[in-house]
Amino acid sequence: MIKNEDPEMKCFFLGLLFLARLVFGVQPASGQKPITLGIFTDNQYCNCAVTGVRNYPASLEKLDSVVRFFNASGVDAIFHLGDIIDHDFASYDSVIPRYRKSAIPVNFVMGNHDYAVKARYKTKVLPVLGMAAPYYARAIGNWKFVVLNGDDLSFLAPQDKARRKERNALLTGMISGLRSNFLPWNGGISMVQMNWLEGELEDAQKTGMNVIVLCHFPIYPKSGYNLWNDQEVLALLKNYPCVKAYFNGHYHPGNYGMESGIHFINFHGMVNTMETAYALVTLTSDSILVHGFGREPNRRLKIKKK
């Protein structure tokens, strides 16, 4: 049994009550239909013993439960914010069949642990997840979801010569600048991806779409767990009023901050403890409503106007 998770019917009815309140109690001023997302992160399964607060064996039961719940809730999209496994490529054999039970495809965000496999398997990670590219964007209604690959520059993900050179130059600058997030389990965004991100934001700004950026690694508030080039990405996002929020995982205790009207939500890692953590996130014309389950807290966040 997972603490506070079973009986699942209780969670199901809580979700239905939450959605009913949104439908009948939150009327979008623009007439746009609210969008509901299923969000969870750091399921981080491995066939290994409990280590500290990380209950790896319970991750399979938690994953089964959250997939069933999202299926019953009828969400518009599901995002897992990284670290599907802890290590060992064979772990994918246990988790992928469970993700395939989702009524709608899960959008994966790449995490550092997803590449914590033997060298010969690193290029097989994206194919096993059914991903054509490690970063991408998708639109639902008037919202654009921009998924970043924080493993673009990395010590774990495959690196060609150009990326190794860029990674080493970035880290040299971080060391000289005494930036505390110079840690091997973090990662960075390449200039190629930064240019792509800027193009996606330009397009959203011109077409009047709202944007949520998703990445495994946080960029705000300041933390030793942040993306290596967190300051550069943050500076870019602040230039675009269309950006309403940034969702991430990686730091399992969770976090929250707001800067320049952008909400930065670090969702809690599911792997920690016997208690689960996931959320229904509903986007209305003026709010981001987070209904948390398990260790994930509730939030009601006002959206900044353009």
C-alpha positions in Angstrom: 0.0 0.0 0.0 1.2 3.5 -0.8 0.5 6.0 2.0 -2.3 8.5 1.2 -2.6 7.0 -2.3 -5.0 4.0 -1.7 -7.9 3.6 -1.9 -7.5 5.0 -5.4 -11.2 5.8 -5.6 -10.7 8.5 -3.0 -8.1 10.2 -5.3 -10.4 9.7 -8.2 -13.3 11.5 -6.6 -11.0 14.3 -5.3 -9.9 14.8 -8.9 -13.5 14.9 -10.1 -14.5 17.4 -7.5 -11.5 19.6 -8.4 -12.3 19.5 -12.1 -16.0 20.2 -11.4 -15.0 23.2 -9.3 -12.9 24.5 -12.2 -15.7 23.9 -14.8 -18.5 25.5 -12.8 -16.5 27.9 -10.5 -13.8 29.3 -12.8 -15.2 30.8 -16.0 -12.5 31.9 -18.5 -13.0 35.5 -19.3 -12.0 34.9 -22.9 -14.3 31.9 -23.4 -11.3 29.6 -23.8 -11.7 26.1 -22.4 -9.4 25.3 -19.4 -6.6 22.8 -20.2 -5.8 20.2 -17.6 -2.4 18.5 -17.4 -1.1 15.5 -15.5 2.4 16.3 -14.1 4.8 14.1 -12.3 8.6 13.7 -12.1 11.5 11.7 -10.9 9.7 8.3 -10.8 13.3 7.1 -10.9 12.8 3.3 -10.7 15.6 0.8 -10.2 15.6 -2.8 -8.9 17.6 -1.8 -5.9 17.2 -1.3 -2.1 15.7 1.7 -0.4 18.4 4.3 0.0 17.7 7.1 2.5 14.3 8.7 1.6 14.4 7.2 -2.0 12.1 4.2 -2.1 13.1 2.8 -5.5 11.0 -0.5 -5.3 7.8 1.5 -4.7 8.2 3.4 -7.9 6.5 0.8 -10.0 3.4 0.7 -7.9 3.3 4.6 -7.8 3.7 4.7 -11.6 0.8 2.2 -12.1 -1.4 4.2 -9.8 -0.7 7.6 -11.4 -1.3 6.3 -14.9 -4.7 4.8 -13.8 -5.6 8.1 -12.1 -4.7 10.3 -15.1 -6.6 7.9 -17.4 -9.7 8.3 -15.2 -9.3 12.1 -14.9 -9.3 12.6 -18.7 -6.4 15.1 -18.8 -5.5 16.9 -22.0 -1.8 16.0 -21.8 0.7 14.3 -19.5 4.3 15.4 -18.9 6.9 13.4 -16.9 9.7 15.9 -16.0 12.6 13.6 -16.2 14.4 10.7 -14.4 12.2 7.8 -15.5 14.8 5.4 -14.2 17.7 5.7 -11.7 20.3 3.7 -13.6 20.7 0.5 -15.6 19.2 0.3 -19.1 17.3 -2.9 -18.1 15.1 -0.7 -15.9 13.3 0.6 -19.0 12.0 -2.9 -19.5 10.0 -2.5 -16.3 8.7 1.1 -16.7 8.0 1.5 -20.5 5.1 -1.1 -20.5 3.5 0.8 -17.7 3.7 4.2 -19.5 2.1 2.5 -22.5 -1.0 1.9 -20.5 -1.6 5.6 -20.5 -4.8 6.5 -22.5 -2.8 9.4 -24.1 0.9 9.4 -24.8 3.2 10.7 -22.1 5.4 13.6 -23.1 8.9 12.9 -21.7 11.4 15.5 -20.5 14.9 14.1 -20.4 16.6 13.9 -17.0 20.2 13.1 -16.0 19.4 9.7 -14.6 17.7 8.7 -17.9 21.3 8.6 -19.3 22.9 6.9 -16.3 23.4 3.7 -18.3 26.4 1.9 -19.8 28.0 3.7 -22.7 26.8 1.3 -25.3 23.2 2.0 -24.4 23.2 5.8 -24.3 22.2 6.3 -27.9 19.3 3.8 -27.4 17.6 5.9 -24.7 15.6 8.2 -27.0 14.5 5.3 -29.3 13.3 3.2 -26.3 11.2 6.2 -25.2 9.8 6.7 -28.7 11.3 10.2 -28.9 12.3 11.6 -32.3 14.2 14.5 -30.6 15.3 15.4 -27.0 13.7 18.8 -27.2 10.4 19.8 -28.8 7.3 22.0 -28.6 3.6 21.1 -28.8 0.5 23.3 -28.7 -2.8 22.7 -27.0 -5.4 25.4 -27.5 -3.7 28.8 -27.0 -0.9 27.3 -24.9 2.5 26.3 -26.2 4.6 23.8 -24.2 8.3 24.1 -24.9 10.2 21.1 -23.7 13.9 21.7 -23.2 16.7 19.1 -23.1 18.9 20.0 -20.0 21.2 17.1 -20.9 22.3 18.8 -24.1 25.6 19.6 -22.5 26.3 16.8 -20.0 28.7 14.3 -18.4 26.1 11.6 -18.8 24.3 12.1 -22.2 26.1 11.4 -25.5 28.3 14.4 -26.5 29.8 15.0 -29.9 33.0 17.0 -30.3 31.2 20.4 -30.6 29.1 19.8 -27.5 32.1 18.6 -25.4 33.9 21.8 -26.4 30.9 24.0 -25.5 30.4 22.1 -22.3 34.0 22.5 -21.1 34.0 26.3 -22.0 30.7 26.8 -20.0 32.1 24.9 -17.0 35.4 26.8 -17.1 33.4 30.1 -16.9 31.2 28.7 -14.1 34.3 27.8 -12.0 35.8 31.2 -12.5 32.5 32.8 -11.7 32.1 30.7 -8.5 28.7 29.5 -9.6 27.5 26.8 -7.1 25.6 24.7 -9.6 28.9 23.4 -11.1 27.9 19.8 -10.3 28.3 16.7 -12.5 24.6 15.6 -12.1 23.4 18.9 -13.6 23.5 19.8 -17.3 23.3 22.6 -19.7 21.6 24.0 -22.9 23.7 24.3 -26.0 23.7 27.5 -28.1 21.9 25.6 -30.9 19.1 24.8 -28.5 19.1 28.3 -27.1 18.6 29.7 -30.6 15.8 27.2 -31.1 14.2 28.2 -27.8 14.3 31.9 -28.8 12.7 31.1 -32.1 9.8 29.2 -30.4 9.3 32.2 -28.0 9.3 34.7 -30.9 6.7 32.7 -32.7 4.5 32.4 -29.6 4.8 36.1 -28.9 3.8 37.0 -32.4 0.8 34.6 -32.5 -0.5 35.5 -29.1 0.1 32.2 -27.4 0.9 31.6 -23.7 4.0 29.5 -23.0 5.0 27.1 -20.4 8.7 26.0 -20.5 9.5 22.5 -19.2 12.9 21.1 -18.3 14.2 18.6 -15.8 16.6 21.1 -14.2 15.5 24.2 -12.3 16.7 27.7 -13.2 15.1 29.7 -10.4 15.4 30.3 -7.5 19.2 30.0 -7.2 20.2 26.5 -6.3 23.1 24.1 -6.5 20.8 21.8 -8.5 20.1 24.4 -11.2 20.9 24.1 -14.9 24.5 25.1 -15.6 23.5 28.1 -17.7 20.4 28.9 -15.6 21.2 32.6 -15.6 21.3 32.8 -19.4 18.1 30.9 -19.9 16.3 33.0 -17.3 17.5 36.2 -18.9 16.0 35.0 -22.3 12.7 34.0 -20.8 12.3 37.3 -19.0 12.4 39.0 -22.5 9.1 37.4 -23.5 5.8 38.3 -21.7 4.2 35.2 -23.3 6.1 33.0 -20.9 3.8 32.3 -17.9 5.6 29.4 -16.1 8.5 27.1 -16.0 8.0 23.5 -14.7 10.8 21.2 -13.6 11.8 18.3 -11.4 15.4 17.2 -10.4 15.4 18.7 -6.8 13.1 16.1 -5.1 12.0 18.2 -2.1 10.3 20.7 -4.5 10.5 24.4 -4.7 8.7 27.5 -6.0 9.7 31.1 -7.0 8.4 33.9 -9.1 10.5 36.3 -11.1 9.4 38.9 -13.6 5.8 37.5 -13.5 7.0 34.0 -14.4 6.0 31.1 -12.0 8.8 28.6 -11.4 7.4 25.4 -10.0 9.8 22.6 -9.0 7.5 19.5 -8.6 8.3 17.0 -5.9 10.2 13.8 -6.9 7.9 10.8 -6.8 10.6 8.4 -5.8 11.0 9.9 -2.3 9.4 8.0 0.6 6.4 5.6 0.4 4.1 8.6 -0.2 3.6 9.5 -3.9 3.7 13.0 -5.5 1.9 14.2 -8.6 -0.4 16.9 -9.7 -3.3 17.9 -11.9 -2.5 21.3 -13.3 -5.3 23.3 -14.8 -4.7 26.4 -17.0 -7.4 29.0 -17.3 -7.3 32.4 -18.9 -6.0 34.0 -15.7 -4.6 31.3 -13.4 -2.5 28.2 -13.1 -4.2 25.9 -10.6 -2.1 23.1 -9.1 -4.0 20.3 -7.3 -1.4 18.2 -5.7 -1.6 14.6 -4.4 0.6 13.0 -1.8 3.6 15.3 -1.1 2.7 17.8 -3.9 1.1 21.0 -2.5 -1.8 22.9 -4.0 -1.2 26.2 -5.6 -3.3 28.9 -7.1 -1.1 31.2 -9.2 -2.3 34.3 -11.1 -1.1 34.6 -14.7 0.6 37.9 -15.6 -0.9 39.9 -18.4 1.0 40.5 -21.6 
